[in-house]
């Protein structure tokens, strides 16, 4: 990792660009067919510091600011989105909650391992009846002597089958205590009482797994409590979520850039009515719309990243960026398939896979409708 820290950001960025084009893109079909990220690729991710980009150097990370993280994300998400999923829960949802809300002992225990890629985090918030309405979660953590006993059912937990650490939101307050009665626990994956279900096959993003997780009389010591105290509500979760939403918006930009590249290549190659497809006005209009919308989303997410760095975290503008970018990339994907015509419906072409992959961005880290509600509520205050 020391050789990476001695690089300038531009040198590191160039290395990630090369890795994306030389290693990630050529292995996309392998990921799709195996429904897994090959371990040799994961090891290269570790060696390149991709698990470390958001973690301060004092904990073994590369310590990039949010603008730099966003620029890197836009670059490596021009490859299949499943690659990002392999380390995204670690660099965003989990590590950032620990960084801001954990005790010093908790930060020392987990952040260096996360930075080196030996500790994969799984963010365990969503439940069958508590997704967008996270304050309605029913998983409980009951005191028993000096321990807590966790019982509950979580759903759509990315990286659960390979997690080393579960960041678990559970209710320590009364059943009607809402978000205020929620506490966060750091639970090692080997703790008895954790059961991870078999992953369901997803519409897209093959190679990323998000199964159900069951906590059944899972006993954890008091020092597993985030920050060493009960309560805190959803603040640790929201810290990780706002970090992750910024990265998701950047991922949408990266995927849109890839879709545009694929569309341009086909529009130049394919001949119809005696000229390249892209010279027909209707196709040119679609290409132009995709470029303009991608540029708008990129501008939004970079502005949010700069304001994230200068503080305070621009929660509502992050919601705007995530909402716009996730809707945008689905329009770009739809145009790409349309430009390809029948060929775009064939799995042999990347646009078919990308079309399936990007649909998830409008749902996770806060569905578009939740972003709309939050944005409008803030406007009405």
N, C-alpha and C positions, 0 to 999 in steps of 0.2 A: 504493500500500500504506500510505502514511503516514496517510491518512484513516481506514483500517481500524484502525490501531494506536491512534488517538486515541479510538476508540469504547470504551465499557464492554463487558464481555462480554455483558450482557443486550441491549444495542443490536445487537451483532453477531449474537447468536442470533436476534433478531427478523428481521434481514435474511435470514439463512439460511432461517428458517421461511417467509418470504414467497417467496423464490426457489424453494424446494421446491414450494410450492403453485401459484405463478404461472407457473413455467417448466419445472420438471422433470416434474411430473405430467402437464401437458397435452401434453408431447412424448413420452410413453412409447410410444405406438403408432408414432410416427415412428422411434424407436430400434429397436423390434421389427421393423418392416418393412424398414428399411435395414440392420439388423445393424451399426449403428455409432452412436456418439454424435456428433450434429451438431457441426461445428466452431464454430458460433456459440454453442452451449451450453458447449463447452469453454472458449471465450474468456471467457465470463461467469464460469465457475468460476475461471479465473485472476484475473480482476479482483476477484472476491469473496474471494480468498485461500484457497480450499479446498485448494490445493497447499501452503499455508504453515502450516496449523494446528498441526503438530507440530514445526516447525523453530524454534529459538530466534531471538529478534529480532536477536542478534548476527550471524546469517547471513541476515538479510533476511526471516525468518519472523514469524509472529504470536505464537509462543511460548506457546501455551495449554498448561496442564497436562493430565494425562490425564483427570481428571474433566470438564474443559471439553470435551476432544476427544470423550469418550464422549457427553456431552449433545448435542453437535453431530451426531455420527454417528447417534444415535437419531432426530434430527430429519430429516436429509437422506436417510436410508435408508427413510423412509416413501414415497419415490418408488422407481422401479425400481432393483434392486440393481446393474444394469450401470453406472449413473452413478458409484456409489462406486468400482467397479473401475477407472474411468479414472484416478483419482488415488491409490487406496489403496496400490499398490505403491511409489509415490513417498513418501507421508507415513509409511509404516510400515516395511515390510521393508527398503527400500533406505536411506532417509535416516537411520534410527535406527542401523543398523549402521555407517554412515560416521561419524555423530556420536560414537559411543562407541568405535569401533575404528580409525577412519581417522587419518592424519597430519593436522597442521594444514593442510598444502598441499592434501591431498585434500578436507578439509572446505571450505576456501576455494574450491576449484575447482568443487565440485558442489552444495553446499547452497544457496547463493544462487540458482543457476539452478533448482534443484528448487522453492524457495519461490515463485519467480515463475511457475512452470509451464512454463518453456522447456526443462526437462530431465526427461523421463519415465524413471523407472527400471524395470527388469525384474529380478526376483529369480530367479537361475538356479541352482537347487539340484536339483530333481527330475529323475530319469532313469528310463528304462524299467524298470530293476531296482533302483532306489534312490529310493523315495518316502518312506514312513514310516521306513524303515531308511536314513536319510540317510548314516550312516557307511559304507555299502557303495558309495558312488558310485565310478565308474570313470573319469570325466573326469580327464585328467592335464594337468599343467603342468610340462613338462620344461625345465630350465635349458639355455640355449644362448648361451654368452658372457654378455653382460650382460642378455639378454632371457629371457623364458619363452615356450614354444610350447605352446599349449593345443589339445588334441584331445579331443573327446567329444560326446555326444549327450544333450541335455536335452529334457524333455517337460513339457507343461502350463505353459508360461511365459506368465503373464498380461502383456499389453501388449507382447509381443515385437515385433509388426509395427510398432509406433510408438515403440519404445524409443530413447532417446538414449544410455542407459548400461545395460550389463549388469553386475550384481553376480554374479560367477561363483565358485562353489565348485568347486575342482579339487584333485586329489591331487598334492602335491609330495613326499610321503613314499613309502615302499615300498608295493607293492600290498596287503600285509597290515597296514598301519599303522593301519587303522581311522580313527576320527574324528580322532585326533591328527595324522594325516598330511595333513589337509585344510587348504588355504590359500584365502583369498578374494582375488579380483582385481576391479579396477574397469576394465571394458573398454568403451571408446567404441564405439557401434554401427557407426560407419563403418570400423572396423578390418578389413582384409582377412582372409578366412578365417572369417567369420561368415555362416551361411546360415539364414534363417528360413523354415520351411515354410509352405505355405498353411494358414490356420486351418481346423480341422474345425468343422462345424456342431454346436453343443451343444444339449442338451436344453432348457436354459433360459439365463437371463442373456444373451439376444441383445444384441449391441452390445459385448460383452466378448470378447476373443480370447485364446486360450491355446494356441498351436501349439508344435510341436517346434522346437528350435534346434540347429544343428550347428556345432561348432567344428572346423575342418579346417586344421591347421597355422597357427593364429591366433597371430601373434607380437605380444607385448606387452612394453613396457619394464619394468624392475625397479620403477619408481615406480608401476606399476599394482597392485602388491602391497598389499593392505589393511594399513595400519599400518606398512608398510615392512619387514615381516619374515615369513618363512615360518612355517607352522604356525598355531596359534591354534584349530585344530579347528573345531568348529561354534559356537563362542561368538558370533561376529558374526551368524551365521544365527539363533541362538536369541534374541539381543537383538531382532532385527527380528521374529521369529516371535511372541514373547510380546507385543510391542506390537500386532502384527496380530491375534493371537487375541483380545485385549481388544476391539479394534475389531469383529471378526467377531461376538463375543457381543453387542455393542451393535447391530450391524446386524440381528441376529436379532430383537432387541427392536423396532427400528424397523419391520421388515417385519411383525411380529406386530401392532403397533398399526395399521398400514394395513389388514391383513386383518380386524381387529376392526371398524374403521370401515366397511369394505365390508359386513361381515356385519350390523352393526346397521342400516345404511341399507336393506338388502334386507329384513331381518326386520321393519322398520317399514312398508315399502311393500307387501310381498306379503301378500295377504289369503287365508286358508284357513279354512274352516268358520266364516265370519262374523266373524273377528277377525284382527288382525295376526299374522303368523307367529311373531314373537318372544314372543307371549303364551302360546304352547303350552309346557308345562313341558319337554318334551324339547329344544326349541330353546333355551329359556332356560337350561337346564343347560349346553348347549354354549357359549353365550356367557359364562356365569359361569366355566366352567373355563378358557376362553381368557384372560379378564381376570386370573384369579388366577395362572395360570402365567406370563403376561407380566409381571405385577408382581413375581413371585418372581425371574425372570430379570433384570429391570431392577435390582432391589435387589442381586443378586449382582454384576452388572457394575459398578455404581456403587461398591460396597464395594471391589472389586478395584482400581478406578481410584484411589480415595482412598489405598489402601495402596501402589499403584504410585508415587504422588506422594510419600508419606512415606518409602518405601523400607524394606527391600529389595523388589525386584520379587517379588510373591507367585505364583511360577510355578505351583504346584499348584492354588491357588485360581483362577487364571486358567483352567487346564485344566478345573476343575469348572464354571466359568461358561460357557466355550465349549461344553463337552459338554452341559450342561443347556439352554442357550439354543438351540443348534442342533437338538436333539431337540424342544424345546418348539415352535419356530416351525413345524416340519413337522406337529405335531399341530394347531396352530391353523389352518394352511392346509387340512388335511384336513377339519376341522370347517367351515371357511368354504365349501368346495365342497359339503359335505353340506347345509349350510343353504340354499344356492342351489339345490340339487337339480339337475335337468337343465340349468338355466341356468348352473350353475357349471362345466359341462363344455364350454361354448361359449367360443371364443376372444374373443368380443366383450366378455366380462366380465373385469375385472382379476384376479379371484381365480384364473382358470385360468392366467394368466401367472405370477402370484405363486406358485401351487402348484408350477409347474415351477422357478421361480427359486430358491426356498428350499431345494430338495433338495440343492443343492451345499454348503450350509453344514455339513452333517454329514460332508463328505469333506475339504474343503481346510483348510489350516492345522492339520492333524492330524485324522484321521478319529476318529469317536466311540470306536472300539475302541482307538485309540492313547491317547486321553485316559483311558479306563478303565484301561489298563495302567499308565500313568504315575501316576495317582492311587493305584491299589492298591499299586504298588511303594513309593510314598512312605509309605503307611500302614503297611507291613510293616517299614520300617526301624527 
